[in-house]
Amino acid sequence: MSPSRQRREERPDYGWVISYGCKETGELKRLKVDTDPAADTSPIEVPCACGEVHRVTVSPYRRRRAADEPFDLEVNSLDELRS
Ligand SMILES: [Zn+2]
């Protein structure tokens, strides 16, 4: 058990979810991000499961992720998806 995991058990934090549409498959995908994405809403480039990289506009209407909510991709910060 890492110290960070211990801390998370005291105050549950399941991250944030940003939804985006995959143009290739027509599916709605979920991107999980650990840090609050509201600080910077500039577009991100998401390496999608379909093999393409989708340019996604970050909406300020992000939402908390539910404990058992599935996601397709996970990052610590949206900055990882900006070039
Ligand atoms: Zn896709």
PDB file of the backbone (N, CA, C, O) and the ligand in Angstrom, with CONECT records:
HET     ZN  A 101       1
ATOM      1  N   MET A   1       0.837  -1.196   0.000  1.00  0.00           N
ATOM      2  CA  MET A   1       0.000   0.000   0.000  1.00  0.00           C
ATOM      3  C   MET A   1       0.881   1.260   0.000  1.00  0.00           C
ATOM      4  O   MET A   1       1.746   1.405   0.864  1.00  0.00           O
ATOM      5  N   SER A   2       0.678   2.130  -0.918  1.00  0.00           N
ATOM      6  CA  SER A   2       1.446   3.367  -0.979  1.00  0.00           C
ATOM      7  C   SER A   2       0.798   4.405  -0.066  1.00  0.00           C
ATOM      8  O   SER A   2      -0.390   4.317   0.243  1.00  0.00           O
ATOM      9  N   PRO A   3       1.581   5.378   0.356  1.00  0.00           N
ATOM     10  CA  PRO A   3       1.008   6.450   1.206  1.00  0.00           C
ATOM     11  C   PRO A   3      -0.135   7.181   0.531  1.00  0.00           C
ATOM     12  O   PRO A   3      -1.095   7.574   1.194  1.00  0.00           O
ATOM     13  N   SER A   4      -0.048   7.371  -0.786  1.00  0.00           N
ATOM     14  CA  SER A   4      -1.098   8.117  -1.463  1.00  0.00           C
ATOM     15  C   SER A   4      -2.413   7.358  -1.427  1.00  0.00           C
ATOM     16  O   SER A   4      -3.485   7.953  -1.317  1.00  0.00           O
ATOM     17  N   ARG A   5      -2.319   6.041  -1.519  1.00  0.00           N
ATOM     18  CA  ARG A   5      -3.545   5.251  -1.472  1.00  0.00           C
ATOM     19  C   ARG A   5      -4.193   5.368  -0.086  1.00  0.00           C
ATOM     20  O   ARG A   5      -5.415   5.447   0.034  1.00  0.00           O
ATOM     21  N   GLN A   6      -3.363   5.378   0.943  1.00  0.00           N
ATOM     22  CA  GLN A   6      -3.899   5.542   2.285  1.00  0.00           C
ATOM     23  C   GLN A   6      -4.669   6.858   2.404  1.00  0.00           C
ATOM     24  O   GLN A   6      -5.762   6.910   2.968  1.00  0.00           O
ATOM     25  N   ARG A   7      -4.074   7.914   1.860  1.00  0.00           N
ATOM     26  CA  ARG A   7      -4.702   9.215   1.967  1.00  0.00           C
ATOM     27  C   ARG A   7      -6.041   9.213   1.243  1.00  0.00           C
ATOM     28  O   ARG A   7      -7.007   9.815   1.712  1.00  0.00           O
ATOM     29  N   ARG A   8      -6.096   8.541   0.108  1.00  0.00           N
ATOM     30  CA  ARG A   8      -7.332   8.536  -0.671  1.00  0.00           C
ATOM     31  C   ARG A   8      -8.457   7.799   0.047  1.00  0.00           C
ATOM     32  O   ARG A   8      -9.635   8.079  -0.172  1.00  0.00           O
ATOM     33  N   GLU A   9      -8.088   6.875   0.888  1.00  0.00           N
ATOM     34  CA  GLU A   9      -9.134   6.149   1.600  1.00  0.00           C
ATOM     35  C   GLU A   9      -9.815   7.038   2.633  1.00  0.00           C
ATOM     36  O   GLU A   9     -10.981   6.831   2.971  1.00  0.00           O
ATOM     37  N   GLU A  10      -9.079   8.026   3.129  1.00  0.00           N
ATOM     38  CA  GLU A  10      -9.676   8.927   4.103  1.00  0.00           C
ATOM     39  C   GLU A  10     -10.685   9.862   3.435  1.00  0.00           C
ATOM     40  O   GLU A  10     -11.748  10.154   3.981  1.00  0.00           O
ATOM     41  N   ARG A  11     -10.321  10.317   2.250  1.00  0.00           N
ATOM     42  CA  ARG A  11     -11.240  11.215   1.538  1.00  0.00           C
ATOM     43  C   ARG A  11     -11.368  10.705   0.110  1.00  0.00           C
ATOM     44  O   ARG A  11     -10.537  11.021  -0.742  1.00  0.00           O
ATOM     45  N   PRO A  12     -12.385   9.932  -0.150  1.00  0.00           N
ATOM     46  CA  PRO A  12     -12.519   9.289  -1.470  1.00  0.00           C
ATOM     47  C   PRO A  12     -12.467  10.297  -2.609  1.00  0.00           C
ATOM     48  O   PRO A  12     -13.169  11.308  -2.600  1.00  0.00           O
ATOM     49  N   ASP A  13     -11.630  10.004  -3.577  1.00  0.00           N
ATOM     50  CA  ASP A  13     -11.496  10.875  -4.734  1.00  0.00           C
ATOM     51  C   ASP A  13     -11.315   9.978  -5.950  1.00  0.00           C
ATOM     52  O   ASP A  13     -10.281   9.327  -6.102  1.00  0.00           O
ATOM     53  N   TYR A  14     -12.295   9.947  -6.789  1.00  0.00           N
ATOM     54  CA  TYR A  14     -12.252   9.046  -7.938  1.00  0.00           C
ATOM     55  C   TYR A  14     -11.933   9.783  -9.234  1.00  0.00           C
ATOM     56  O   TYR A  14     -12.092   9.247 -10.331  1.00  0.00           O
ATOM     57  N   GLY A  15     -11.483  11.015  -9.084  1.00  0.00           N
ATOM     58  CA  GLY A  15     -11.080  11.771 -10.259  1.00  0.00           C
ATOM     59  C   GLY A  15     -12.257  12.413 -10.972  1.00  0.00           C
ATOM     60  O   GLY A  15     -13.365  12.512 -10.445  1.00  0.00           O
ATOM     61  N   TRP A  16     -11.967  12.849 -12.203  1.00  0.00           N
ATOM     62  CA  TRP A  16     -12.958  13.561 -13.000  1.00  0.00           C
ATOM     63  C   TRP A  16     -13.151  12.817 -14.308  1.00  0.00           C
ATOM     64  O   TRP A  16     -12.274  12.073 -14.747  1.00  0.00           O
ATOM     65  N   VAL A  17     -14.284  13.018 -14.916  1.00  0.00           N
ATOM     66  CA  VAL A  17     -14.559  12.361 -16.195  1.00  0.00           C
ATOM     67  C   VAL A  17     -14.831  13.405 -17.272  1.00  0.00           C
ATOM     68  O   VAL A  17     -15.634  14.320 -17.090  1.00  0.00           O
ATOM     69  N   ILE A  18     -14.150  13.245 -18.385  1.00  0.00           N
ATOM     70  CA  ILE A  18     -14.430  14.066 -19.558  1.00  0.00           C
ATOM     71  C   ILE A  18     -14.894  13.124 -20.662  1.00  0.00           C
ATOM     72  O   ILE A  18     -14.176  12.201 -21.047  1.00  0.00           O
ATOM     73  N   SER A  19     -16.081  13.361 -21.157  1.00  0.00           N
ATOM     74  CA  SER A  19     -16.625  12.526 -22.223  1.00  0.00           C
ATOM     75  C   SER A  19     -16.287  13.127 -23.574  1.00  0.00           C
ATOM     76  O   SER A  19     -16.234  14.346 -23.734  1.00  0.00           O
ATOM     77  N   TYR A  20     -16.058  12.252 -24.543  1.00  0.00           N
ATOM     78  CA  TYR A  20     -15.845  12.741 -25.898  1.00  0.00           C
ATOM     79  C   TYR A  20     -16.378  11.723 -26.880  1.00  0.00           C
ATOM     80  O   TYR A  20     -16.412  10.526 -26.598  1.00  0.00           O
ATOM     81  N   GLY A  21     -16.788  12.203 -28.016  1.00  0.00           N
ATOM     82  CA  GLY A  21     -17.318  11.308 -29.037  1.00  0.00           C
ATOM     83  C   GLY A  21     -16.220  10.816 -29.952  1.00  0.00           C
ATOM     84  O   GLY A  21     -15.404  11.603 -30.431  1.00  0.00           O
ATOM     85  N   CYS A  22     -16.194   9.506 -30.201  1.00  0.00           N
ATOM     86  CA  CYS A  22     -15.247   8.931 -31.143  1.00  0.00           C
ATOM     87  C   CYS A  22     -15.888   8.929 -32.523  1.00  0.00           C
ATOM     88  O   CYS A  22     -16.893   8.261 -32.764  1.00  0.00           O
ATOM     89  N   LYS A  23     -15.284   9.691 -33.417  1.00  0.00           N
ATOM     90  CA  LYS A  23     -15.880   9.811 -34.746  1.00  0.00           C
ATOM     91  C   LYS A  23     -15.777   8.500 -35.529  1.00  0.00           C
ATOM     92  O   LYS A  23     -16.616   8.216 -36.384  1.00  0.00           O
ATOM     93  N   GLU A  24     -14.763   7.716 -35.238  1.00  0.00           N
ATOM     94  CA  GLU A  24     -14.536   6.489 -35.993  1.00  0.00           C
ATOM     95  C   GLU A  24     -15.580   5.423 -35.664  1.00  0.00           C
ATOM     96  O   GLU A  24     -16.090   4.751 -36.561  1.00  0.00           O
ATOM     97  N   THR A  25     -15.890   5.273 -34.400  1.00  0.00           N
ATOM     98  CA  THR A  25     -16.811   4.219 -33.979  1.00  0.00           C
ATOM     99  C   THR A  25     -18.201   4.748 -33.630  1.00  0.00           C
ATOM    100  O   THR A  25     -19.148   3.973 -33.492  1.00  0.00           O
ATOM    101  N   GLY A  26     -18.322   6.076 -33.487  1.00  0.00           N
ATOM    102  CA  GLY A  26     -19.604   6.645 -33.111  1.00  0.00           C
ATOM    103  C   GLY A  26     -19.949   6.435 -31.656  1.00  0.00           C
ATOM    104  O   GLY A  26     -21.095   6.621 -31.247  1.00  0.00           O
ATOM    105  N   GLU A  27     -18.952   6.046 -30.869  1.00  0.00           N
ATOM    106  CA  GLU A  27     -19.201   5.773 -29.455  1.00  0.00           C
ATOM    107  C   GLU A  27     -18.816   6.968 -28.594  1.00  0.00           C
ATOM    108  O   GLU A  27     -17.983   7.794 -28.966  1.00  0.00           O
ATOM    109  N   LEU A  28     -19.449   7.028 -27.440  1.00  0.00           N
ATOM    110  CA  LEU A  28     -19.068   8.026 -26.456  1.00  0.00           C
ATOM    111  C   LEU A  28     -18.021   7.411 -25.537  1.00  0.00           C
ATOM    112  O   LEU A  28     -18.268   6.393 -24.890  1.00  0.00           O
ATOM    113  N   LYS A  29     -16.857   8.035 -25.488  1.00  0.00           N
ATOM    114  CA  LYS A  29     -15.761   7.513 -24.674  1.00  0.00           C
ATOM    115  C   LYS A  29     -15.596   8.359 -23.432  1.00  0.00           C
ATOM    116  O   LYS A  29     -16.045   9.503 -23.366  1.00  0.00           O
ATOM    117  N   ARG A  30     -14.932   7.760 -22.434  1.00  0.00           N
ATOM    118  CA  ARG A  30     -14.678   8.499 -21.197  1.00  0.00           C
ATOM    119  C   ARG A  30     -13.177   8.571 -20.923  1.00  0.00           C
ATOM    120  O   ARG A  30     -12.450   7.580 -20.998  1.00  0.00           O
ATOM    121  N   LEU A  31     -12.764   9.758 -20.610  1.00  0.00           N
ATOM    122  CA  LEU A  31     -11.385   9.992 -20.207  1.00  0.00           C
ATOM    123  C   LEU A  31     -11.383  10.342 -18.726  1.00  0.00           C
ATOM    124  O   LEU A  31     -12.086  11.253 -18.288  1.00  0.00           O
ATOM    125  N   LYS A  32     -10.585   9.608 -17.965  1.00  0.00           N
ATOM    126  CA  LYS A  32     -10.478   9.915 -16.540  1.00  0.00           C
ATOM    127  C   LYS A  32      -9.238  10.754 -16.302  1.00  0.00           C
ATOM    128  O   LYS A  32      -8.168  10.455 -16.832  1.00  0.00           O
ATOM    129  N   VAL A  33      -9.379  11.802 -15.506  1.00  0.00           N
ATOM    130  CA  VAL A  33      -8.227  12.633 -15.148  1.00  0.00           C
ATOM    131  C   VAL A  33      -8.231  12.812 -13.634  1.00  0.00           C
ATOM    132  O   VAL A  33      -9.272  13.056 -13.023  1.00  0.00           O
ATOM    133  N   ASP A  34      -7.039  12.685 -13.042  1.00  0.00           N
ATOM    134  CA  ASP A  34      -6.956  12.726 -11.582  1.00  0.00           C
ATOM    135  C   ASP A  34      -7.065  14.126 -11.008  1.00  0.00           C
ATOM    136  O   ASP A  34      -7.624  14.325  -9.929  1.00  0.00           O
ATOM    137  N   THR A  35      -6.523  15.102 -11.742  1.00  0.00           N
ATOM    138  CA  THR A  35      -6.555  16.464 -11.226  1.00  0.00           C
ATOM    139  C   THR A  35      -7.696  17.241 -11.861  1.00  0.00           C
ATOM    140  O   THR A  35      -8.096  16.955 -12.990  1.00  0.00           O
ATOM    141  N   ASP A  36      -8.210  18.205 -11.153  1.00  0.00           N
ATOM    142  CA  ASP A  36      -9.326  19.015 -11.632  1.00  0.00           C
ATOM    143  C   ASP A  36      -8.981  19.650 -12.980  1.00  0.00           C
ATOM    144  O   ASP A  36      -8.043  20.443 -13.067  1.00  0.00           O
ATOM    145  N   PRO A  37      -9.722  19.312 -14.018  1.00  0.00           N
ATOM    146  CA  PRO A  37      -9.381  19.807 -15.356  1.00  0.00           C
ATOM    147  C   PRO A  37      -9.856  21.226 -15.636  1.00  0.00           C
ATOM    148  O   PRO A  37      -9.612  21.741 -16.727  1.00  0.00           O
ATOM    149  N   ALA A  38     -10.516  21.865 -14.699  1.00  0.00           N
ATOM    150  CA  ALA A  38     -11.113  23.176 -14.963  1.00  0.00           C
ATOM    151  C   ALA A  38     -10.083  24.288 -15.096  1.00  0.00           C
ATOM    152  O   ALA A  38     -10.376  25.348 -15.650  1.00  0.00           O
ATOM    153  N   ALA A  39      -8.887  24.051 -14.594  1.00  0.00           N
ATOM    154  CA  ALA A  39      -7.877  25.106 -14.594  1.00  0.00           C
ATOM    155  C   ALA A  39      -7.494  25.527 -16.008  1.00  0.00           C
ATOM    156  O   ALA A  39      -7.162  26.687 -16.253  1.00  0.00           O
ATOM    157  N   ASP A  40      -7.542  24.572 -16.932  1.00  0.00           N
ATOM    158  CA  ASP A  40      -7.145  24.876 -18.304  1.00  0.00           C
ATOM    159  C   ASP A  40      -8.078  24.135 -19.248  1.00  0.00           C
ATOM    160  O   ASP A  40      -8.067  22.905 -19.301  1.00  0.00           O
ATOM    161  N   THR A  41      -8.877  24.876 -19.986  1.00  0.00           N
ATOM    162  CA  THR A  41      -9.861  24.228 -20.865  1.00  0.00           C
ATOM    163  C   THR A  41      -9.438  24.278 -22.328  1.00  0.00           C
ATOM    164  O   THR A  41     -10.271  24.139 -23.223  1.00  0.00           O
ATOM    165  N   SER A  42      -8.152  24.476 -22.569  1.00  0.00           N
ATOM    166  CA  SER A  42      -7.690  24.440 -23.953  1.00  0.00           C
ATOM    167  C   SER A  42      -7.782  23.005 -24.480  1.00  0.00           C
ATOM    168  O   SER A  42      -7.739  22.058 -23.695  1.00  0.00           O
ATOM    169  N   PRO A  43      -7.907  22.836 -25.793  1.00  0.00           N
ATOM    170  CA  PRO A  43      -8.146  21.503 -26.376  1.00  0.00           C
ATOM    171  C   PRO A  43      -7.046  20.494 -26.037  1.00  0.00           C
ATOM    172  O   PRO A  43      -5.885  20.851 -25.839  1.00  0.00           O
ATOM    173  N   ILE A  44      -7.443  19.254 -25.978  1.00  0.00           N
ATOM    174  CA  ILE A  44      -6.503  18.158 -25.726  1.00  0.00           C
ATOM    175  C   ILE A  44      -6.530  17.205 -26.913  1.00  0.00           C
ATOM    176  O   ILE A  44      -7.486  17.199 -27.689  1.00  0.00           O
ATOM    177  N   GLU A  45      -5.495  16.411 -27.052  1.00  0.00           N
ATOM    178  CA  GLU A  45      -5.431  15.426 -28.119  1.00  0.00           C
ATOM    179  C   GLU A  45      -5.377  14.045 -27.490  1.00  0.00           C
ATOM    180  O   GLU A  45      -4.398  13.664 -26.848  1.00  0.00           O
ATOM    181  N   VAL A  46      -6.462  13.311 -27.694  1.00  0.00           N
ATOM    182  CA  VAL A  46      -6.639  12.044 -27.000  1.00  0.00           C
ATOM    183  C   VAL A  46      -6.315  10.853 -27.905  1.00  0.00           C
ATOM    184  O   VAL A  46      -6.944  10.680 -28.949  1.00  0.00           O
ATOM    185  N   PRO A  47      -5.336  10.030 -27.508  1.00  0.00           N
ATOM    186  CA  PRO A  47      -5.065   8.803 -28.255  1.00  0.00           C
ATOM    187  C   PRO A  47      -6.160   7.787 -27.976  1.00  0.00           C
ATOM    188  O   PRO A  47      -6.183   7.159 -26.918  1.00  0.00           O
ATOM    189  N   CYS A  48      -7.059   7.632 -28.923  1.00  0.00           N
ATOM    190  CA  CYS A  48      -8.267   6.837 -28.712  1.00  0.00           C
ATOM    191  C   CYS A  48      -8.004   5.352 -28.965  1.00  0.00           C
ATOM    192  O   CYS A  48      -7.043   4.977 -29.636  1.00  0.00           O
ATOM    193  N   ALA A  49      -8.878   4.526 -28.414  1.00  0.00           N
ATOM    194  CA  ALA A  49      -8.773   3.077 -28.604  1.00  0.00           C
ATOM    195  C   ALA A  49      -8.958   2.689 -30.073  1.00  0.00           C
ATOM    196  O   ALA A  49      -8.536   1.607 -30.480  1.00  0.00           O
ATOM    197  N   CYS A  50      -9.576   3.549 -30.863  1.00  0.00           N
ATOM    198  CA  CYS A  50      -9.798   3.236 -32.271  1.00  0.00           C
ATOM    199  C   CYS A  50      -8.529   3.396 -33.100  1.00  0.00           C
ATOM    200  O   CYS A  50      -8.494   3.009 -34.268  1.00  0.00           O
ATOM    201  N   GLY A  51      -7.478   3.971 -32.492  1.00  0.00           N
ATOM    202  CA  GLY A  51      -6.223   4.123 -33.203  1.00  0.00           C
ATOM    203  C   GLY A  51      -5.975   5.536 -33.693  1.00  0.00           C
ATOM    204  O   GLY A  51      -4.863   5.874 -34.096  1.00  0.00           O
ATOM    205  N   GLU A  52      -7.008   6.357 -33.658  1.00  0.00           N
ATOM    206  CA  GLU A  52      -6.866   7.749 -34.063  1.00  0.00           C
ATOM    207  C   GLU A  52      -6.579   8.618 -32.844  1.00  0.00           C
ATOM    208  O   GLU A  52      -6.790   8.211 -31.702  1.00  0.00           O
ATOM    209  N   VAL A  53      -6.091   9.831 -33.120  1.00  0.00           N
ATOM    210  CA  VAL A  53      -5.948  10.824 -32.055  1.00  0.00           C
ATOM    211  C   VAL A  53      -7.026  11.869 -32.248  1.00  0.00           C
ATOM    212  O   VAL A  53      -7.063  12.545 -33.276  1.00  0.00           O
ATOM    213  N   HIS A  54      -7.899  12.007 -31.270  1.00  0.00           N
ATOM    214  CA  HIS A  54      -9.011  12.948 -31.394  1.00  0.00           C
ATOM    215  C   HIS A  54      -8.702  14.245 -30.664  1.00  0.00           C
ATOM    216  O   HIS A  54      -8.226  14.248 -29.529  1.00  0.00           O
ATOM    217  N   ARG A  55      -8.983  15.332 -31.341  1.00  0.00           N
ATOM    218  CA  ARG A  55      -8.868  16.633 -30.701  1.00  0.00           C
ATOM    219  C   ARG A  55     -10.171  16.893 -29.948  1.00  0.00           C
ATOM    220  O   ARG A  55     -11.250  16.903 -30.541  1.00  0.00           O
ATOM    221  N   VAL A  56     -10.062  17.099 -28.663  1.00  0.00           N
ATOM    222  CA  VAL A  56     -11.245  17.211 -27.822  1.00  0.00           C
ATOM    223  C   VAL A  56     -11.262  18.568 -27.124  1.00  0.00           C
ATOM    224  O   VAL A  56     -10.271  18.997 -26.533  1.00  0.00           O
ATOM    225  N   THR A  57     -12.393  19.219 -27.207  1.00  0.00           N
ATOM    226  CA  THR A  57     -12.569  20.475 -26.490  1.00  0.00           C
ATOM    227  C   THR A  57     -12.941  20.167 -25.046  1.00  0.00           C
ATOM    228  O   THR A  57     -13.874  19.407 -24.784  1.00  0.00           O
ATOM    229  N   VAL A  58     -12.216  20.754 -24.126  1.00  0.00           N
ATOM    230  CA  VAL A  58     -12.483  20.508 -22.712  1.00  0.00           C
ATOM    231  C   VAL A  58     -13.585  21.443 -22.238  1.00  0.00           C
ATOM    232  O   VAL A  58     -13.421  22.663 -22.222  1.00  0.00           O
ATOM    233  N   SER A  59     -14.691  20.861 -21.857  1.00  0.00           N
ATOM    234  CA  SER A  59     -15.801  21.664 -21.367  1.00  0.00           C
ATOM    235  C   SER A  59     -15.573  22.029 -19.907  1.00  0.00           C
ATOM    236  O   SER A  59     -15.072  21.213 -19.134  1.00  0.00           O
ATOM    237  N   PRO A  60     -15.934  23.239 -19.530  1.00  0.00           N
ATOM    238  CA  PRO A  60     -15.855  23.594 -18.113  1.00  0.00           C
ATOM    239  C   PRO A  60     -16.870  22.819 -17.286  1.00  0.00           C
ATOM    240  O   PRO A  60     -16.806  22.816 -16.057  1.00  0.00           O
ATOM    241  N   TYR A  61     -17.813  22.158 -17.966  1.00  0.00           N
ATOM    242  CA  TYR A  61     -18.825  21.378 -17.250  1.00  0.00           C
ATOM    243  C   TYR A  61     -18.342  19.957 -17.006  1.00  0.00           C
ATOM    244  O   TYR A  61     -19.044  18.991 -17.302  1.00  0.00           O
ATOM    245  N   ARG A  62     -17.159  19.844 -16.473  1.00  0.00           N
ATOM    246  CA  ARG A  62     -16.644  18.516 -16.139  1.00  0.00           C
ATOM    247  C   ARG A  62     -17.366  18.015 -14.904  1.00  0.00           C
ATOM    248  O   ARG A  62     -18.022  18.781 -14.198  1.00  0.00           O
ATOM    249  N   ARG A  63     -17.241  16.748 -14.659  1.00  0.00           N
ATOM    250  CA  ARG A  63     -17.942  16.208 -13.502  1.00  0.00           C
ATOM    251  C   ARG A  63     -17.094  15.180 -12.776  1.00  0.00           C
ATOM    252  O   ARG A  63     -16.168  14.597 -13.339  1.00  0.00           O
ATOM    253  N   ARG A  64     -17.426  14.977 -11.542  1.00  0.00           N
ATOM    254  CA  ARG A  64     -16.758  13.987 -10.722  1.00  0.00           C
ATOM    255  C   ARG A  64     -17.061  12.584 -11.231  1.00  0.00           C
ATOM    256  O   ARG A  64     -18.161  12.296 -11.702  1.00  0.00           O
ATOM    257  N   ARG A  65     -16.068  11.730 -11.123  1.00  0.00           N
ATOM    258  CA  ARG A  65     -16.269  10.362 -11.527  1.00  0.00           C
ATOM    259  C   ARG A  65     -16.857   9.573 -10.367  1.00  0.00           C
ATOM    260  O   ARG A  65     -16.447   9.741  -9.218  1.00  0.00           O
ATOM    261  N   ALA A  66     -17.810   8.720 -10.672  1.00  0.00           N
ATOM    262  CA  ALA A  66     -18.375   7.835  -9.660  1.00  0.00           C
ATOM    263  C   ALA A  66     -17.382   6.709  -9.357  1.00  0.00           C
ATOM    264  O   ALA A  66     -16.523   6.382 -10.176  1.00  0.00           O
ATOM    265  N   ALA A  67     -17.516   6.138  -8.190  1.00  0.00           N
ATOM    266  CA  ALA A  67     -16.547   5.149  -7.735  1.00  0.00           C
ATOM    267  C   ALA A  67     -16.390   3.977  -8.692  1.00  0.00           C
ATOM    268  O   ALA A  67     -15.283   3.473  -8.880  1.00  0.00           O
ATOM    269  N   ASP A  68     -17.481   3.544  -9.294  1.00  0.00           N
ATOM    270  CA  ASP A  68     -17.433   2.341 -10.125  1.00  0.00           C
ATOM    271  C   ASP A  68     -17.621   2.654 -11.609  1.00  0.00           C
ATOM    272  O   ASP A  68     -17.903   1.763 -12.410  1.00  0.00           O
ATOM    273  N   GLU A  69     -17.461   3.929 -11.964  1.00  0.00           N
ATOM    274  CA  GLU A  69     -17.679   4.319 -13.356  1.00  0.00           C
ATOM    275  C   GLU A  69     -16.507   3.890 -14.236  1.00  0.00           C
ATOM    276  O   GLU A  69     -15.357   4.196 -13.923  1.00  0.00           O
ATOM    277  N   PRO A  70     -16.785   3.191 -15.327  1.00  0.00           N
ATOM    278  CA  PRO A  70     -15.711   2.757 -16.212  1.00  0.00           C
ATOM    279  C   PRO A  70     -15.154   3.920 -17.031  1.00  0.00           C
ATOM    280  O   PRO A  70     -15.812   4.946 -17.204  1.00  0.00           O
ATOM    281  N   PHE A  71     -13.928   3.741 -17.534  1.00  0.00           N
ATOM    282  CA  PHE A  71     -13.344   4.767 -18.394  1.00  0.00           C
ATOM    283  C   PHE A  71     -12.463   4.086 -19.419  1.00  0.00           C
ATOM    284  O   PHE A  71     -12.054   2.940 -19.234  1.00  0.00           O
ATOM    285  N   ASP A  72     -12.169   4.789 -20.501  1.00  0.00           N
ATOM    286  CA  ASP A  72     -11.397   4.214 -21.600  1.00  0.00           C
ATOM    287  C   ASP A  72      -9.928   4.587 -21.530  1.00  0.00           C
ATOM    288  O   ASP A  72      -9.074   3.875 -22.060  1.00  0.00           O
ATOM    289  N   LEU A  73      -9.633   5.706 -20.874  1.00  0.00           N
ATOM    290  CA  LEU A  73      -8.258   6.195 -20.815  1.00  0.00           C
ATOM    291  C   LEU A  73      -8.086   6.977 -19.525  1.00  0.00           C
ATOM    292  O   LEU A  73      -9.018   7.625 -19.049  1.00  0.00           O
ATOM    293  N   GLU A  74      -6.878   6.910 -18.961  1.00  0.00           N
ATOM    294  CA  GLU A  74      -6.633   7.593 -17.697  1.00  0.00           C
ATOM    295  C   GLU A  74      -5.342   8.389 -17.769  1.00  0.00           C
ATOM    296  O   GLU A  74      -4.326   7.890 -18.252  1.00  0.00           O
ATOM    297  N   VAL A  75      -5.380   9.623 -17.289  1.00  0.00           N
ATOM    298  CA  VAL A  75      -4.172  10.443 -17.177  1.00  0.00           C
ATOM    299  C   VAL A  75      -4.181  11.140 -15.820  1.00  0.00           C
ATOM    300  O   VAL A  75      -5.224  11.269 -15.179  1.00  0.00           O
ATOM    301  N   ASN A  76      -3.014  11.581 -15.399  1.00  0.00           N
ATOM    302  CA  ASN A  76      -2.932  12.349 -14.155  1.00  0.00           C
ATOM    303  C   ASN A  76      -3.370  13.789 -14.373  1.00  0.00           C
ATOM    304  O   ASN A  76      -4.045  14.390 -13.537  1.00  0.00           O
ATOM    305  N   SER A  77      -2.969  14.320 -15.512  1.00  0.00           N
ATOM    306  CA  SER A  77      -3.269  15.710 -15.831  1.00  0.00           C
ATOM    307  C   SER A  77      -3.530  15.841 -17.320  1.00  0.00           C
ATOM    308  O   SER A  77      -2.942  15.122 -18.127  1.00  0.00           O
ATOM    309  N   LEU A  78      -4.413  16.761 -17.680  1.00  0.00           N
ATOM    310  CA  LEU A  78      -4.696  16.966 -19.098  1.00  0.00           C
ATOM    311  C   LEU A  78      -3.480  17.501 -19.844  1.00  0.00           C
ATOM    312  O   LEU A  78      -3.405  17.408 -21.069  1.00  0.00           O
ATOM    313  N   ASP A  79      -2.535  18.058 -19.108  1.00  0.00           N
ATOM    314  CA  ASP A  79      -1.321  18.568 -19.754  1.00  0.00           C
ATOM    315  C   ASP A  79      -0.583  17.466 -20.498  1.00  0.00           C
ATOM    316  O   ASP A  79       0.154  17.741 -21.445  1.00  0.00           O
ATOM    317  N   GLU A  80      -0.774  16.224 -20.079  1.00  0.00           N
ATOM    318  CA  GLU A  80      -0.137  15.090 -20.751  1.00  0.00           C
ATOM    319  C   GLU A  80      -0.662  14.932 -22.189  1.00  0.00           C
ATOM    320  O   GLU A  80      -0.017  14.301 -23.027  1.00  0.00           O
ATOM    321  N   LEU A  81      -1.821  15.505 -22.454  1.00  0.00           N
ATOM    322  CA  LEU A  81      -2.450  15.349 -23.766  1.00  0.00           C
ATOM    323  C   LEU A  81      -2.346  16.613 -24.615  1.00  0.00           C
ATOM    324  O   LEU A  81      -2.997  16.749 -25.652  1.00  0.00           O
ATOM    325  N   ARG A  82      -1.503  17.534 -24.139  1.00  0.00           N
ATOM    326  CA  ARG A  82      -1.293  18.761 -24.919  1.00  0.00           C
ATOM    327  C   ARG A  82       0.135  18.780 -25.447  1.00  0.00           C
ATOM    328  O   ARG A  82       1.085  18.437 -24.742  1.00  0.00           O
ATOM    329  N   SER A  83       0.258  19.185 -26.693  1.00  0.00           N
ATOM    330  CA  SER A  83       1.595  19.186 -27.276  1.00  0.00           C
ATOM    331  C   SER A  83       2.245  20.560 -27.173  1.00  0.00           C
ATOM    332  O   SER A  83       3.379  20.741 -27.616  1.00  0.00           O
TER     333      SER A  83
HETATM  334 ZN    ZN A 101     -11.721   7.119 -31.582  1.00  0.00          ZN2+
END
